[in-house]
Amino acid sequence: MQLSVLDQSVAIAGRAQGESIRESIEMAQFCETLGYHRFWVAEHHNHDTITGSAPEILMAAIAATTKRIRIGSAGVMLPHYSSLKVAEQFRVLDAIAPDRIDLGLGRAPGSDGRTAFALNPNAAEAASKFPEQVRDLLAWVNGDPLPAGHPFGVIRAFPSGDTSPVMWMLGTSDYGAQVAAHFGIPYCFAHFITQGRGCAQALDLYRQHFQPSARHLEPVASICVWALTADTEEEANYQFMSRARSRLARDRGVLQAIESPEFAAAQSYTAAEQSRIEGMREDAFVGTPQKVGEQLRQLAQQLGVDELVVLTWTHDIAARKRSYELLADEFKIGANAEGN
């Protein structure tokens, strides 16, 4: 089983947001020493909880300060951008870290409608042409020709090289699964967003309709889960309170920095809120590494995937590092780090 990481550069209450970006770089270096396979960073906009707004820039910093781990975007929200510009950015990243770059794509705005319009006034039209954008991006990233008669057929994305980024489709619906299958590229389902709803169906659809490509003769699928481990069940549930309180605030339409577990645990909650917290805890994978490891193995076997991407939020980076360290030990990924 391969384990990977999704990092969202989460804002922490009482600290400058720039620290969250720098912690993402530190976390990538740490996860590389543990043997994790990839380290993906997110793209969100106008979001008071998630500060990761420019994955391509953060990826460059990580690429320059790591040696083995794969580095990816999770993802680039393509309707905001020109396919050519994204191809150029990721070809530069591949030059910095050859054969270690993953270009994860998304169609969702990663923001509210007003922000999406500010990023690209034509974003709605671009979203309707998403497959064409993916087609062009795939050609420019790989150095392949565009379709005959394409108005930009003579344009190439530089720098050229012997390697190129691996394109992934990320999503939570059948649509992304179908696009990934059509172009013969890997697909990752964001299990943590839907709590697994629609995951098996999307993966089945992807595999059933997969069309082999020059790079991928067989389907390549993974899922991203939210998980938190600690040395004891009590400590894991305690650290989880930061995430739970953030989700309660989001339910009210409030996006805010992550508060400490001490603060979150000390608050008074209504019966409905307590029920909501318990429901969140049941949906997530929280507990000792043995408990969480067994749950993740069962899920991977059920869905037929051999790679799990793990997202973890904690107020304290030490608790987050410990969680990833315990999972790495549970899955014994460090022993195979060079093979990842």
C-alpha positions as CSV (number, residue, x, y, z in Angstrom):
1,M,0.0,0.0,0.0
2,Q,1.3,3.4,-1.0
3,L,0.5,6.4,1.3
4,S,0.5,10.0,0.1
5,V,-0.3,13.4,1.6
6,L,-2.7,16.2,0.8
7,D,-1.7,19.5,2.5
8,Q,-4.0,22.5,2.4
9,S,-1.9,25.0,4.3
10,V,-4.6,25.5,6.9
11,A,-4.8,28.8,8.7
12,I,-4.1,28.6,12.4
13,A,-5.8,30.9,14.9
14,G,-3.4,33.5,16.4
15,R,-0.7,33.0,13.8
16,A,0.2,34.7,10.5
17,Q,-1.1,32.9,7.5
18,G,2.4,32.9,6.0
19,E,3.5,30.4,8.6
20,S,1.0,27.9,7.2
21,I,2.6,28.1,3.8
22,R,6.1,27.7,5.3
23,E,4.8,24.7,7.4
24,S,3.6,23.0,4.2
25,I,7.2,23.1,2.9
26,E,8.5,21.8,6.2
27,M,5.8,19.1,6.2
28,A,6.7,17.9,2.7
29,Q,10.4,17.5,3.7
30,F,9.3,15.6,6.8
31,C,6.9,13.3,4.9
32,E,9.7,12.5,2.4
33,T,11.8,11.2,5.3
34,L,9.0,9.0,6.4
35,G,8.6,7.4,2.9
36,Y,5.4,8.9,1.7
37,H,4.9,8.6,-2.1
38,R,3.5,12.0,-3.0
39,F,2.8,15.3,-1.4
40,W,0.0,17.3,-3.0
41,V,-1.0,20.9,-2.2
42,A,-4.4,22.5,-2.6
43,E,-5.8,25.5,-4.5
44,H,-8.5,27.5,-2.7
45,H,-9.4,31.2,-3.1
46,N,-10.9,33.8,-0.8
47,H,-11.0,31.1,2.0
48,D,-10.3,32.1,5.6
49,T,-9.5,28.5,6.6
50,I,-7.3,27.3,3.7
51,T,-4.5,29.6,2.7
52,G,-3.1,27.5,-0.2
53,S,-4.1,29.6,-3.2
54,A,-1.2,29.1,-5.6
55,P,-0.1,25.4,-5.7
56,E,2.3,25.9,-8.6
57,I,4.4,28.4,-6.5
58,L,4.3,26.2,-3.4
59,M,5.2,23.2,-5.5
60,A,8.3,25.0,-6.8
61,A,9.6,25.6,-3.2
62,I,8.9,22.0,-2.2
63,A,10.6,20.7,-5.4
64,A,13.7,22.7,-4.7
65,T,14.0,21.4,-1.1
66,T,13.2,17.7,-1.5
67,K,14.8,14.9,-3.5
68,R,12.5,11.9,-3.9
69,I,8.9,12.5,-3.0
70,R,6.5,13.3,-5.9
71,I,4.9,16.7,-5.7
72,G,1.5,17.6,-7.1
73,S,-1.4,20.0,-7.3
74,A,-4.7,19.0,-5.8
75,G,-5.6,20.6,-7.8
76,V,-5.3,23.3,-10.4
77,M,-8.8,24.6,-11.0
78,L,-8.5,24.7,-14.8
79,P,-11.4,26.9,-15.8
80,H,-9.7,29.8,-14.1
81,Y,-6.7,29.6,-16.4
82,S,-5.3,29.2,-19.9
83,S,-4.2,25.6,-20.6
84,L,-1.0,26.9,-22.2
85,K,0.0,28.9,-19.2
86,V,-0.7,25.9,-16.9
87,A,1.4,23.7,-19.2
88,E,4.3,26.2,-19.1
89,Q,4.2,26.4,-15.3
90,F,4.3,22.6,-14.9
91,R,6.9,22.1,-17.5
92,V,9.1,24.5,-15.5
93,L,8.3,22.5,-12.3
94,D,9.3,19.3,-14.1
95,A,12.6,21.0,-15.0
96,I,13.1,21.7,-11.3
97,A,12.2,18.2,-10.2
98,P,12.3,15.9,-13.3
99,D,9.8,13.0,-13.2
100,R,8.5,14.0,-9.8
101,I,5.6,16.4,-10.8
102,D,1.9,15.5,-10.7
103,L,-0.5,17.9,-12.4
104,G,-3.8,17.3,-10.6
105,L,-6.8,19.0,-12.2
106,G,-10.2,20.1,-11.0
107,R,-13.2,21.6,-12.6
108,A,-14.9,23.0,-9.5
109,P,-14.1,26.7,-8.7
110,G,-12.4,26.1,-5.4
111,S,-14.1,29.3,-4.2
112,D,-17.4,31.2,-4.3
113,G,-19.0,32.4,-7.6
114,R,-17.9,36.0,-7.2
115,T,-14.3,35.0,-6.6
116,A,-14.4,32.7,-9.5
117,F,-15.5,35.6,-11.7
118,A,-12.7,37.8,-10.3
119,L,-10.2,35.1,-11.3
120,N,-11.6,34.7,-14.7
121,P,-14.7,36.5,-16.0
122,N,-15.2,33.7,-18.5
123,A,-14.9,30.9,-16.0
124,A,-18.4,29.7,-16.5
125,E,-17.9,29.4,-20.2
126,A,-14.5,27.7,-19.7
127,A,-16.1,25.2,-17.3
128,S,-18.4,24.1,-20.1
129,K,-15.4,23.5,-22.3
130,F,-13.5,21.6,-19.7
131,P,-12.8,18.5,-21.8
132,E,-11.3,20.7,-24.6
133,Q,-9.1,22.4,-22.0
134,V,-7.9,19.1,-20.7
135,R,-7.2,17.9,-24.3
136,D,-5.0,20.9,-25.0
137,L,-3.3,20.9,-21.7
138,L,-2.4,17.2,-22.1
139,A,-0.9,17.8,-25.5
140,W,1.2,20.8,-24.4
141,V,2.4,19.1,-21.2
142,N,3.5,16.0,-23.0
143,G,4.8,17.8,-26.1
144,D,2.3,16.0,-28.3
145,P,0.6,17.6,-31.4
146,L,-2.8,19.3,-31.0
147,P,-5.6,18.1,-33.3
148,A,-5.4,18.9,-37.0
149,G,-6.7,22.4,-37.7
150,H,-6.4,23.6,-34.1
151,P,-5.9,27.4,-34.1
152,F,-2.9,27.0,-31.7
153,G,-1.4,24.0,-33.3
154,V,2.0,25.6,-34.0
155,I,2.4,26.6,-30.3
156,R,4.5,24.6,-27.9
157,A,5.0,24.8,-24.2
158,F,8.5,25.2,-22.9
159,P,10.8,24.2,-21.5
160,S,11.0,20.9,-23.3
161,G,12.6,17.9,-21.7
162,D,13.0,14.1,-21.5
163,T,10.3,13.9,-18.8
164,S,6.9,15.5,-18.3
165,P,4.4,15.9,-15.4
166,V,1.8,13.2,-14.9
167,M,-1.7,14.5,-15.3
168,W,-4.4,13.4,-12.8
169,M,-8.1,14.1,-12.7
170,L,-9.5,14.9,-9.2
171,G,-13.1,15.0,-8.3
172,T,-16.2,14.0,-6.4
173,S,-18.5,13.1,-9.2
174,D,-19.1,10.9,-12.2
175,Y,-18.2,13.7,-14.5
176,G,-14.5,13.9,-13.6
177,A,-14.3,10.1,-13.6
178,Q,-15.6,10.0,-17.2
179,V,-13.2,12.8,-18.3
180,A,-10.3,10.9,-16.8
181,A,-11.4,7.6,-18.4
182,H,-11.8,9.3,-21.8
183,F,-8.2,10.7,-21.8
184,G,-6.6,7.7,-20.2
185,I,-5.2,9.5,-17.2
186,P,-5.2,8.6,-13.4
187,Y,-8.1,9.5,-11.2
188,C,-8.3,10.4,-7.5
189,F,-11.7,10.7,-5.7
190,A,-11.9,13.2,-2.9
191,H,-13.4,10.8,-0.3
192,F,-13.0,13.3,2.5
193,I,-15.4,15.8,0.8
194,T,-18.3,13.4,0.3
195,Q,-17.5,11.1,3.3
196,G,-17.4,8.4,0.6
197,R,-20.7,9.0,-1.0
198,G,-20.5,8.3,-4.7
199,C,-16.9,7.0,-4.4
200,A,-17.4,3.4,-5.5
201,Q,-19.7,4.4,-8.3
202,A,-17.2,7.0,-9.7
203,L,-14.3,4.5,-9.5
204,D,-16.3,1.8,-11.2
205,L,-17.3,4.2,-14.0
206,Y,-13.7,5.3,-14.4
207,R,-12.5,1.7,-14.8
208,Q,-15.3,0.6,-17.0
209,H,-14.8,3.4,-19.5
210,F,-11.1,3.8,-19.3
211,Q,-9.4,4.2,-22.7
212,P,-5.7,3.3,-22.7
213,S,-3.3,6.1,-23.4
214,A,0.4,6.1,-24.4
215,R,1.4,6.7,-20.8
216,H,-1.3,4.7,-19.0
217,L,-2.3,1.3,-20.4
218,E,-4.4,0.5,-17.4
219,P,-6.6,2.6,-15.0
220,V,-4.8,4.2,-12.1
221,A,-7.1,5.2,-9.2
222,S,-6.6,6.4,-5.7
223,I,-8.7,8.2,-3.1
224,C,-8.1,11.0,-0.6
225,V,-9.3,10.5,3.0
226,W,-9.3,12.6,6.1
227,A,-7.5,10.8,8.9
228,L,-5.9,11.6,12.2
229,T,-3.9,9.3,14.5
230,A,-2.2,9.7,17.9
231,D,-0.6,7.5,20.4
232,T,-3.9,7.0,22.2
233,E,-7.5,7.1,21.3
234,E,-8.1,9.9,23.8
235,E,-5.4,12.1,22.3
236,A,-6.7,11.5,18.7
237,N,-10.2,12.5,19.7
238,Y,-8.8,15.6,21.6
239,Q,-6.9,16.8,18.6
240,F,-9.9,16.1,16.4
241,M,-11.9,18.8,18.2
242,S,-10.1,21.5,16.2
243,R,-11.4,20.0,13.0
244,A,-14.8,19.4,14.5
245,R,-15.3,23.0,15.7
246,S,-14.1,24.3,12.3
247,R,-16.8,22.2,10.6
248,L,-19.5,23.4,12.9
249,A,-18.6,27.0,12.0
250,R,-18.6,26.1,8.3
251,D,-22.1,24.7,8.8
252,R,-23.1,28.2,9.7
253,G,-21.4,29.7,6.7
254,V,-18.4,30.9,8.8
255,L,-14.9,30.1,7.4
256,Q,-12.2,30.7,10.1
257,A,-8.8,29.7,11.2
258,I,-8.3,26.5,13.1
259,E,-8.6,26.9,16.8
260,S,-6.6,24.9,19.5
261,P,-8.1,21.7,20.8
262,E,-8.0,23.2,24.3
263,F,-10.2,26.1,23.2
264,A,-12.5,23.8,21.1
265,A,-13.0,21.3,23.9
266,A,-13.7,23.9,26.5
267,Q,-16.7,25.4,24.6
268,S,-20.3,24.6,25.3
269,Y,-22.2,22.7,22.6
270,T,-25.9,22.1,22.0
271,A,-27.3,18.6,21.8
272,A,-27.5,19.0,18.0
273,E,-23.9,20.2,17.8
274,Q,-22.7,17.3,20.0
275,S,-24.6,14.9,17.6
276,R,-23.0,16.6,14.6
277,I,-19.5,16.2,16.2
278,E,-20.1,12.5,16.8
279,G,-21.2,12.1,13.2
280,M,-18.1,13.8,11.9
281,R,-15.9,11.6,14.1
282,E,-17.6,8.5,12.8
283,D,-17.2,9.6,9.2
284,A,-13.5,10.4,9.6
285,F,-10.8,8.0,10.4
286,V,-9.7,9.0,13.9
287,G,-7.9,7.0,16.6
288,T,-4.8,4.9,17.2
289,P,-2.7,4.0,14.2
290,Q,-3.7,0.4,14.6
291,K,-7.4,1.3,14.5
292,V,-7.1,3.8,11.6
293,G,-4.8,1.5,9.7
294,E,-7.2,-1.3,9.8
295,Q,-10.1,1.0,8.7
296,L,-8.0,2.3,5.8
297,R,-6.9,-1.2,4.7
298,Q,-10.5,-2.3,4.6
299,L,-11.6,0.7,2.6
300,A,-8.7,0.3,0.1
301,Q,-9.6,-3.3,-0.4
302,Q,-13.3,-2.6,-0.8
303,L,-12.6,0.1,-3.4
304,G,-9.7,-1.8,-5.1
305,V,-7.1,0.9,-4.7
306,D,-3.5,0.5,-3.7
307,E,-2.8,4.1,-2.8
308,L,-4.4,6.4,-0.2
309,V,-3.8,10.1,0.0
310,V,-4.2,11.3,3.6
311,L,-5.4,14.8,4.7
312,T,-4.9,15.8,8.3
313,W,-5.8,19.0,10.1
314,T,-4.4,19.9,13.6
315,H,-3.8,23.1,15.3
316,D,-0.2,22.1,16.2
317,I,2.2,21.0,13.5
318,A,3.8,18.6,16.0
319,A,0.5,16.7,16.4
320,R,0.1,16.6,12.6
321,K,3.7,15.3,12.2
322,R,3.1,12.6,14.8
323,S,-0.1,11.5,13.0
324,Y,1.8,11.0,9.7
325,E,4.7,9.4,11.5
326,L,2.4,6.8,13.2
327,L,0.6,6.0,10.0
328,A,3.9,5.6,8.2
329,D,5.0,3.1,10.9
330,E,1.7,1.3,10.8
331,F,2.0,0.8,7.0
332,K,5.7,0.3,7.1
333,I,6.2,2.6,4.2
334,G,9.7,3.9,5.3
335,A,11.3,0.5,4.5
336,N,10.3,0.9,0.9
337,A,10.9,4.7,0.5
338,E,13.4,4.3,-2.3
339,G,11.0,2.1,-4.2
340,N,8.2,4.7,-3.9
